[in-house]
Amino acid sequence: MGRKGFSNQPWIVGGKLGLLLDQLAQTVDRNGDRANLYHGHAFQQIVDALKEEMVVLADQGFANLDWHPINLRLCQPGLWNQSMMVASV
């Protein structure tokens, strides 16, 4: 799965892991992708797979002009103060 490529200018080798967490910081779903792809690609697959089951909160970094699932809520910074929980995972 890992592949050499660019990510935010520097060269990297490896993969990206997308996690969907619940309010208790438990993993609900996960998905991985190559490091040289858009960081939201794995996340988009998770959100699309769960569109009938749950609402997903995300930051503005996951906004995409061509992708607007009904279960995704993009939050303004500071609106949902769960960033420390996500950072600790």
Chimera marker file (.cmm) of the C-alpha trace (Angstrom):
<marker_set name="trace">
<marker id="1" x="0.000" y="0.000" z="0.000" r="1" g="1" b="0" radius="0.5"/>
<marker id="2" x="2.831" y="2.424" z="0.775" r="1" g="1" b="0" radius="0.5"/>
<marker id="3" x="4.297" y="4.400" z="-2.077" r="1" g="1" b="0" radius="0.5"/>
<marker id="4" x="6.882" y="7.156" z="-2.475" r="1" g="1" b="0" radius="0.5"/>
<marker id="5" x="5.407" y="10.548" z="-3.321" r="1" g="1" b="0" radius="0.5"/>
<marker id="6" x="4.908" y="14.216" z="-2.454" r="1" g="1" b="0" radius="0.5"/>
<marker id="7" x="2.718" y="15.417" z="0.419" r="1" g="1" b="0" radius="0.5"/>
<marker id="8" x="2.682" y="19.148" z="1.211" r="1" g="1" b="0" radius="0.5"/>
<marker id="9" x="6.017" y="19.649" z="-0.628" r="1" g="1" b="0" radius="0.5"/>
<marker id="10" x="8.408" y="17.101" z="1.008" r="1" g="1" b="0" radius="0.5"/>
<marker id="11" x="8.977" y="13.556" z="-0.181" r="1" g="1" b="0" radius="0.5"/>
<marker id="12" x="7.381" y="10.879" z="1.969" r="1" g="1" b="0" radius="0.5"/>
<marker id="13" x="7.107" y="7.109" z="1.908" r="1" g="1" b="0" radius="0.5"/>
<marker id="14" x="4.256" y="5.276" z="3.583" r="1" g="1" b="0" radius="0.5"/>
<marker id="15" x="0.508" y="5.414" z="3.869" r="1" g="1" b="0" radius="0.5"/>
<marker id="16" x="-2.331" y="7.425" z="5.349" r="1" g="1" b="0" radius="0.5"/>
<marker id="17" x="-4.796" y="6.086" z="7.854" r="1" g="1" b="0" radius="0.5"/>
<marker id="18" x="-8.276" y="7.573" z="8.141" r="1" g="1" b="0" radius="0.5"/>
<marker id="19" x="-10.151" y="6.944" z="11.384" r="1" g="1" b="0" radius="0.5"/>
<marker id="20" x="-13.734" y="7.741" z="12.279" r="1" g="1" b="0" radius="0.5"/>
<marker id="21" x="-14.150" y="8.164" z="16.046" r="1" g="1" b="0" radius="0.5"/>
<marker id="22" x="-17.249" y="8.272" z="18.209" r="1" g="1" b="0" radius="0.5"/>
<marker id="23" x="-17.780" y="10.616" z="21.174" r="1" g="1" b="0" radius="0.5"/>
<marker id="24" x="-15.766" y="8.262" z="23.431" r="1" g="1" b="0" radius="0.5"/>
<marker id="25" x="-12.735" y="8.236" z="21.076" r="1" g="1" b="0" radius="0.5"/>
<marker id="26" x="-13.445" y="4.651" z="20.029" r="1" g="1" b="0" radius="0.5"/>
<marker id="27" x="-12.815" y="3.724" z="16.413" r="1" g="1" b="0" radius="0.5"/>
<marker id="28" x="-16.057" y="3.333" z="14.461" r="1" g="1" b="0" radius="0.5"/>
<marker id="29" x="-14.449" y="2.717" z="11.070" r="1" g="1" b="0" radius="0.5"/>
<marker id="30" x="-11.060" y="3.013" z="9.397" r="1" g="1" b="0" radius="0.5"/>
<marker id="31" x="-9.604" y="3.160" z="5.936" r="1" g="1" b="0" radius="0.5"/>
<marker id="32" x="-6.103" y="3.521" z="4.528" r="1" g="1" b="0" radius="0.5"/>
<marker id="33" x="-4.592" y="4.825" z="1.337" r="1" g="1" b="0" radius="0.5"/>
<marker id="34" x="-1.237" y="5.612" z="-0.247" r="1" g="1" b="0" radius="0.5"/>
<marker id="35" x="0.643" y="8.585" z="1.162" r="1" g="1" b="0" radius="0.5"/>
<marker id="36" x="0.805" y="10.414" z="-2.156" r="1" g="1" b="0" radius="0.5"/>
<marker id="37" x="-2.994" y="10.739" z="-2.504" r="1" g="1" b="0" radius="0.5"/>
<marker id="38" x="-5.337" y="13.445" z="-1.183" r="1" g="1" b="0" radius="0.5"/>
<marker id="39" x="-5.713" y="13.047" z="2.588" r="1" g="1" b="0" radius="0.5"/>
<marker id="40" x="-9.495" y="13.148" z="2.445" r="1" g="1" b="0" radius="0.5"/>
<marker id="41" x="-9.884" y="10.274" z="-0.035" r="1" g="1" b="0" radius="0.5"/>
<marker id="42" x="-9.884" y="7.548" z="2.644" r="1" g="1" b="0" radius="0.5"/>
<marker id="43" x="-12.166" y="9.692" z="4.806" r="1" g="1" b="0" radius="0.5"/>
<marker id="44" x="-14.620" y="10.205" z="1.931" r="1" g="1" b="0" radius="0.5"/>
<marker id="45" x="-14.970" y="6.446" z="1.508" r="1" g="1" b="0" radius="0.5"/>
<marker id="46" x="-15.792" y="6.046" z="5.213" r="1" g="1" b="0" radius="0.5"/>
<marker id="47" x="-18.384" y="8.835" z="5.196" r="1" g="1" b="0" radius="0.5"/>
<marker id="48" x="-20.049" y="7.519" z="2.055" r="1" g="1" b="0" radius="0.5"/>
<marker id="49" x="-20.262" y="3.998" z="3.489" r="1" g="1" b="0" radius="0.5"/>
<marker id="50" x="-22.013" y="5.268" z="6.639" r="1" g="1" b="0" radius="0.5"/>
<marker id="51" x="-24.376" y="7.803" z="5.081" r="1" g="1" b="0" radius="0.5"/>
<marker id="52" x="-27.483" y="5.905" z="6.155" r="1" g="1" b="0" radius="0.5"/>
<marker id="53" x="-26.226" y="5.201" z="9.683" r="1" g="1" b="0" radius="0.5"/>
<marker id="54" x="-24.724" y="8.342" z="11.240" r="1" g="1" b="0" radius="0.5"/>
<marker id="55" x="-23.890" y="12.021" z="10.995" r="1" g="1" b="0" radius="0.5"/>
<marker id="56" x="-20.161" y="12.736" z="10.735" r="1" g="1" b="0" radius="0.5"/>
<marker id="57" x="-18.552" y="15.948" z="12.027" r="1" g="1" b="0" radius="0.5"/>
<marker id="58" x="-15.373" y="17.146" z="10.306" r="1" g="1" b="0" radius="0.5"/>
<marker id="59" x="-13.269" y="20.278" z="10.029" r="1" g="1" b="0" radius="0.5"/>
<marker id="60" x="-13.109" y="22.580" z="7.016" r="1" g="1" b="0" radius="0.5"/>
<marker id="61" x="-10.089" y="20.670" z="5.663" r="1" g="1" b="0" radius="0.5"/>
<marker id="62" x="-12.465" y="18.043" z="4.274" r="1" g="1" b="0" radius="0.5"/>
<marker id="63" x="-14.531" y="20.480" z="2.192" r="1" g="1" b="0" radius="0.5"/>
<marker id="64" x="-14.644" y="19.353" z="-1.426" r="1" g="1" b="0" radius="0.5"/>
<marker id="65" x="-16.421" y="21.155" z="-4.258" r="1" g="1" b="0" radius="0.5"/>
<marker id="66" x="-17.497" y="17.896" z="-5.916" r="1" g="1" b="0" radius="0.5"/>
<marker id="67" x="-18.506" y="15.944" z="-2.809" r="1" g="1" b="0" radius="0.5"/>
<marker id="68" x="-21.460" y="16.851" z="-0.550" r="1" g="1" b="0" radius="0.5"/>
<marker id="69" x="-22.783" y="13.829" z="1.379" r="1" g="1" b="0" radius="0.5"/>
<marker id="70" x="-25.944" y="14.398" z="3.383" r="1" g="1" b="0" radius="0.5"/>
<marker id="71" x="-24.410" y="13.033" z="6.593" r="1" g="1" b="0" radius="0.5"/>
<marker id="72" x="-21.278" y="15.268" z="6.700" r="1" g="1" b="0" radius="0.5"/>
<marker id="73" x="-21.314" y="18.420" z="8.842" r="1" g="1" b="0" radius="0.5"/>
<marker id="74" x="-18.335" y="20.746" z="8.392" r="1" g="1" b="0" radius="0.5"/>
<marker id="75" x="-17.688" y="22.576" z="11.664" r="1" g="1" b="0" radius="0.5"/>
<marker id="76" x="-16.089" y="25.951" z="12.228" r="1" g="1" b="0" radius="0.5"/>
<marker id="77" x="-12.923" y="25.938" z="14.389" r="1" g="1" b="0" radius="0.5"/>
<marker id="78" x="-13.779" y="25.888" z="18.091" r="1" g="1" b="0" radius="0.5"/>
<marker id="79" x="-17.421" y="24.911" z="17.581" r="1" g="1" b="0" radius="0.5"/>
<marker id="80" x="-16.944" y="21.288" z="18.689" r="1" g="1" b="0" radius="0.5"/>
<marker id="81" x="-14.006" y="21.127" z="21.092" r="1" g="1" b="0" radius="0.5"/>
<marker id="82" x="-13.070" y="17.504" z="20.473" r="1" g="1" b="0" radius="0.5"/>
<marker id="83" x="-9.709" y="18.258" z="18.860" r="1" g="1" b="0" radius="0.5"/>
<marker id="84" x="-7.733" y="17.177" z="21.941" r="1" g="1" b="0" radius="0.5"/>
<marker id="85" x="-9.492" y="13.810" z="21.896" r="1" g="1" b="0" radius="0.5"/>
<marker id="86" x="-8.659" y="13.351" z="18.208" r="1" g="1" b="0" radius="0.5"/>
<marker id="87" x="-5.058" y="14.490" z="18.725" r="1" g="1" b="0" radius="0.5"/>
<marker id="88" x="-4.556" y="11.985" z="21.544" r="1" g="1" b="0" radius="0.5"/>
<marker id="89" x="-5.639" y="9.098" z="19.293" r="1" g="1" b="0" radius="0.5"/>
<link id1="1" id2="2" r="1" g="1" b="0" radius="0.2"/>
<link id1="2" id2="3" r="1" g="1" b="0" radius="0.2"/>
<link id1="3" id2="4" r="1" g="1" b="0" radius="0.2"/>
<link id1="4" id2="5" r="1" g="1" b="0" radius="0.2"/>
<link id1="5" id2="6" r="1" g="1" b="0" radius="0.2"/>
<link id1="6" id2="7" r="1" g="1" b="0" radius="0.2"/>
<link id1="7" id2="8" r="1" g="1" b="0" radius="0.2"/>
<link id1="8" id2="9" r="1" g="1" b="0" radius="0.2"/>
<link id1="9" id2="10" r="1" g="1" b="0" radius="0.2"/>
<link id1="10" id2="11" r="1" g="1" b="0" radius="0.2"/>
<link id1="11" id2="12" r="1" g="1" b="0" radius="0.2"/>
<link id1="12" id2="13" r="1" g="1" b="0" radius="0.2"/>
<link id1="13" id2="14" r="1" g="1" b="0" radius="0.2"/>
<link id1="14" id2="15" r="1" g="1" b="0" radius="0.2"/>
<link id1="15" id2="16" r="1" g="1" b="0" radius="0.2"/>
<link id1="16" id2="17" r="1" g="1" b="0" radius="0.2"/>
<link id1="17" id2="18" r="1" g="1" b="0" radius="0.2"/>
<link id1="18" id2="19" r="1" g="1" b="0" radius="0.2"/>
<link id1="19" id2="20" r="1" g="1" b="0" radius="0.2"/>
<link id1="20" id2="21" r="1" g="1" b="0" radius="0.2"/>
<link id1="21" id2="22" r="1" g="1" b="0" radius="0.2"/>
<link id1="22" id2="23" r="1" g="1" b="0" radius="0.2"/>
<link id1="23" id2="24" r="1" g="1" b="0" radius="0.2"/>
<link id1="24" id2="25" r="1" g="1" b="0" radius="0.2"/>
<link id1="25" id2="26" r="1" g="1" b="0" radius="0.2"/>
<link id1="26" id2="27" r="1" g="1" b="0" radius="0.2"/>
<link id1="27" id2="28" r="1" g="1" b="0" radius="0.2"/>
<link id1="28" id2="29" r="1" g="1" b="0" radius="0.2"/>
<link id1="29" id2="30" r="1" g="1" b="0" radius="0.2"/>
<link id1="30" id2="31" r="1" g="1" b="0" radius="0.2"/>
<link id1="31" id2="32" r="1" g="1" b="0" radius="0.2"/>
<link id1="32" id2="33" r="1" g="1" b="0" radius="0.2"/>
<link id1="33" id2="34" r="1" g="1" b="0" radius="0.2"/>
<link id1="34" id2="35" r="1" g="1" b="0" radius="0.2"/>
<link id1="35" id2="36" r="1" g="1" b="0" radius="0.2"/>
<link id1="36" id2="37" r="1" g="1" b="0" radius="0.2"/>
<link id1="37" id2="38" r="1" g="1" b="0" radius="0.2"/>
<link id1="38" id2="39" r="1" g="1" b="0" radius="0.2"/>
<link id1="39" id2="40" r="1" g="1" b="0" radius="0.2"/>
<link id1="40" id2="41" r="1" g="1" b="0" radius="0.2"/>
<link id1="41" id2="42" r="1" g="1" b="0" radius="0.2"/>
<link id1="42" id2="43" r="1" g="1" b="0" radius="0.2"/>
<link id1="43" id2="44" r="1" g="1" b="0" radius="0.2"/>
<link id1="44" id2="45" r="1" g="1" b="0" radius="0.2"/>
<link id1="45" id2="46" r="1" g="1" b="0" radius="0.2"/>
<link id1="46" id2="47" r="1" g="1" b="0" radius="0.2"/>
<link id1="47" id2="48" r="1" g="1" b="0" radius="0.2"/>
<link id1="48" id2="49" r="1" g="1" b="0" radius="0.2"/>
<link id1="49" id2="50" r="1" g="1" b="0" radius="0.2"/>
<link id1="50" id2="51" r="1" g="1" b="0" radius="0.2"/>
<link id1="51" id2="52" r="1" g="1" b="0" radius="0.2"/>
<link id1="52" id2="53" r="1" g="1" b="0" radius="0.2"/>
<link id1="53" id2="54" r="1" g="1" b="0" radius="0.2"/>
<link id1="54" id2="55" r="1" g="1" b="0" radius="0.2"/>
<link id1="55" id2="56" r="1" g="1" b="0" radius="0.2"/>
<link id1="56" id2="57" r="1" g="1" b="0" radius="0.2"/>
<link id1="57" id2="58" r="1" g="1" b="0" radius="0.2"/>
<link id1="58" id2="59" r="1" g="1" b="0" radius="0.2"/>
<link id1="59" id2="60" r="1" g="1" b="0" radius="0.2"/>
<link id1="60" id2="61" r="1" g="1" b="0" radius="0.2"/>
<link id1="61" id2="62" r="1" g="1" b="0" radius="0.2"/>
<link id1="62" id2="63" r="1" g="1" b="0" radius="0.2"/>
<link id1="63" id2="64" r="1" g="1" b="0" radius="0.2"/>
<link id1="64" id2="65" r="1" g="1" b="0" radius="0.2"/>
<link id1="65" id2="66" r="1" g="1" b="0" radius="0.2"/>
<link id1="66" id2="67" r="1" g="1" b="0" radius="0.2"/>
<link id1="67" id2="68" r="1" g="1" b="0" radius="0.2"/>
<link id1="68" id2="69" r="1" g="1" b="0" radius="0.2"/>
<link id1="69" id2="70" r="1" g="1" b="0" radius="0.2"/>
<link id1="70" id2="71" r="1" g="1" b="0" radius="0.2"/>
<link id1="71" id2="72" r="1" g="1" b="0" radius="0.2"/>
<link id1="72" id2="73" r="1" g="1" b="0" radius="0.2"/>
<link id1="73" id2="74" r="1" g="1" b="0" radius="0.2"/>
<link id1="74" id2="75" r="1" g="1" b="0" radius="0.2"/>
<link id1="75" id2="76" r="1" g="1" b="0" radius="0.2"/>
<link id1="76" id2="77" r="1" g="1" b="0" radius="0.2"/>
<link id1="77" id2="78" r="1" g="1" b="0" radius="0.2"/>
<link id1="78" id2="79" r="1" g="1" b="0" radius="0.2"/>
<link id1="79" id2="80" r="1" g="1" b="0" radius="0.2"/>
<link id1="80" id2="81" r="1" g="1" b="0" radius="0.2"/>
<link id1="81" id2="82" r="1" g="1" b="0" radius="0.2"/>
<link id1="82" id2="83" r="1" g="1" b="0" radius="0.2"/>
<link id1="83" id2="84" r="1" g="1" b="0" radius="0.2"/>
<link id1="84" id2="85" r="1" g="1" b="0" radius="0.2"/>
<link id1="85" id2="86" r="1" g="1" b="0" radius="0.2"/>
<link id1="86" id2="87" r="1" g="1" b="0" radius="0.2"/>
<link id1="87" id2="88" r="1" g="1" b="0" radius="0.2"/>
<link id1="88" id2="89" r="1" g="1" b="0" radius="0.2"/>
</marker_set>
